[in-house]
Amino acid sequence: MEPEQPAIEVLDLTKSYGPRKAIDRISFEVAPGQVVGFLGPNGAGKSTTMRILCGIMPATSGIVRVCGIPVASQSGEVKKHIGYMPESNPLPEDMRVIEYLRYRARLKEIPARRIRDRVEEAMEVCELHRKPRRRLIGTLSKGFRQRVGIADAILAEPEVIVMDEPTIGLDPHQILSIRNLIDSLRGRMTVIISSHILPEIELCCDRVIIINQGRVVANGTSQSLRERFLPMTRYRVRTTLRAEGMATLLPAVSPELALESSAQTEGMCEYLMEAPSHLDLTEAFIDALRARQARIHEVARLQPNLEDIFMSATKRSWDESLPEDKADDTRENETDKTPAQT
Ligand SMILES: Nc1ncnc2c1ncn2[C@@H]1O[C@H](COP(=O)(O)OP(=O)(O)OP(=O)(O)O)[C@@H](O)[C@H]1O
């Protein structure tokens, strides 16, 4: 692969199931070594896109290349460059972890002399190399089964790993350890992960792609999406300064600041404010409050998180709406919200 070549290229990809378009002319690229979150509400088309990427399902139209190899004409070759962890990953209950991974290594045509080392390495990365190695898969917790799925995906050292909901159904400890595992792949492999657990995606992904109703509605870093979708910054200030004093202080901090709400409790006032930019006004607040000899209990800049961005990006595409034949089942209950446009 040439250095500048994207690890994944998707151009005008469309997939129809009968008359319904599950994905509709989506395009995006992923650079080598990036960890990208692939987000969208239920039925948005994430699994469909991932299956096409991995050569498991044909597209209706459009181009997909993995490491420069066209998936449509060379799906067998693409499978050598990609490790896929499907959303529901059926594992044989009655095989031991090590047996299963060796079996998978043979299926992946890893040369016989390398199988032992590759299985050991994959188990080590996924922390299966101690006790779990000899355990029957049927006796493992869900978190460890997910690890077996990830170990399988990285076994043949593919350039690209595709994980469909790797943390679904896991408890917070298991989620953290899967996040650390994904972190350890950064830079070594290109990783694309779909998830509904947005704080996790924000913590472990370099970039996010959000799809809704089969279309890409956002693509960028959390910061760039924040600026695009939520170009406001909110502040929470807790101080002894009363409302009248705050009304005259705000224009001094920034003429664009708007007071959203205020509450008073036992000598303490709490204010929520919004400014239409990402400028950091924290210092200006502190200076202005000090100049008025007010006691400061808190000046917090409240950055929107990925969940806020997701809600805004997917709401926007609801509002823009799609022709009725592209609407998802869930739209049927939403008809009073937005009329469909053509
Ligand atoms: N085999 C299929 N036959 C018909 N329609 C399908 C098929 N697979 C998926 N769909 C439909 O395509 C759309 C996209 O489904 P897909 O599973 O790709 O979404 P998703 O974003 O992965 O959803 P989830 O988060 O719920 O897993 C949905 O409307 C779904 O009902």
The ligand as an SDF file (V2000), in Angstrom:
LIG
                    3D

 31 33  0  0  0  0  0  0  0  0999 V2000
  -31.1880   -8.4800    5.2610 N   0  0  0  0  0  0  0  0  0  0  0  0
  -31.9740   -7.4020    5.2750 C   0  0  0  0  0  0  0  0  0  0  0  0
  -33.1150   -7.3870    4.5560 N   0  0  0  0  0  0  0  0  0  0  0  0
  -33.9180   -6.3010    4.5430 C   0  0  0  0  0  0  0  0  0  0  0  0
  -33.6670   -5.1600    5.2020 N   0  0  0  0  0  0  0  0  0  0  0  0
  -32.5560   -5.1250    5.9470 C   0  0  0  0  0  0  0  0  0  0  0  0
  -31.6470   -6.2270    6.0270 C   0  0  0  0  0  0  0  0  0  0  0  0
  -30.6060   -5.8870    6.8310 N   0  0  0  0  0  0  0  0  0  0  0  0
  -30.8590   -4.6250    7.2470 C   0  0  0  0  0  0  0  0  0  0  0  0
  -32.0200   -4.1820    6.7170 N   0  0  0  0  0  0  0  0  0  0  0  0
  -32.6100   -2.8420    6.9110 C   0  0  0  0  0  0  0  0  0  0  0  0
  -31.6400   -1.8930    6.4890 O   0  0  0  0  0  0  0  0  0  0  0  0
  -31.6200   -0.7810    7.3710 C   0  0  0  0  0  0  0  0  0  0  0  0
  -30.2090   -0.6210    7.9370 C   0  0  0  0  0  0  0  0  0  0  0  0
  -29.9340   -1.7330    8.7870 O   0  0  0  0  0  0  0  0  0  0  0  0
  -28.5250   -1.9300    9.5040 P   0  0  0  0  0  0  0  0  0  0  0  0
  -28.5910   -3.2250   10.2640 O   0  0  0  0  0  0  0  0  0  0  0  0
  -27.4400   -1.7480    8.5320 O   0  0  0  0  0  0  0  0  0  0  0  0
  -28.5430   -0.6970   10.5140 O   0  0  0  0  0  0  0  0  0  0  0  0
  -27.6490   -0.4330   11.8020 P   0  0  0  0  0  0  0  0  0  0  0  0
  -27.3040    1.0180   11.7510 O   0  0  0  0  0  0  0  0  0  0  0  0
  -26.5320   -1.3910   11.8920 O   0  0  0  0  0  0  0  0  0  0  0  0
  -28.6950   -0.6800   12.9680 O   0  0  0  0  0  0  0  0  0  0  0  0
  -28.4440   -1.2120   14.4980 P   0  0  0  0  0  0  0  0  0  0  0  0
  -27.7450   -0.1120   15.2220 O   0  0  0  0  0  0  0  0  0  0  0  0
  -29.8520   -1.3950   14.9860 O   0  0  0  0  0  0  0  0  0  0  0  0
  -27.6670   -2.4940   14.4190 O   0  0  0  0  0  0  0  0  0  0  0  0
  -32.6900   -1.0360    8.4230 C   0  0  0  0  0  0  0  0  0  0  0  0
  -33.8660   -0.3770    8.0270 O   0  0  0  0  0  0  0  0  0  0  0  0
  -32.8630   -2.5400    8.3790 C   0  0  0  0  0  0  0  0  0  0  0  0
  -34.1790   -2.8900    8.7560 O   0  0  0  0  0  0  0  0  0  0  0  0
  1  2  1  0
  2  3  1  0
  2  7  2  0
  3  4  2  0
  4  5  1  0
  5  6  2  0
  6  7  1  0
  6 10  1  0
  7  8  1  0
  8  9  2  0
  9 10  1  0
 10 11  1  0
 11 12  1  0
 11 30  1  0
 12 13  1  0
 13 14  1  0
 13 28  1  0
 14 15  1  0
 15 16  1  0
 16 17  2  0
 16 18  1  0
 16 19  1  0
 19 20  1  0
 20 21  2  0
 20 22  1  0
 20 23  1  0
 23 24  1  0
 24 25  2  0
 24 26  1  0
 24 27  1  0
 28 29  1  0
 28 30  1  0
 30 31  1  0
M  END
$$$$
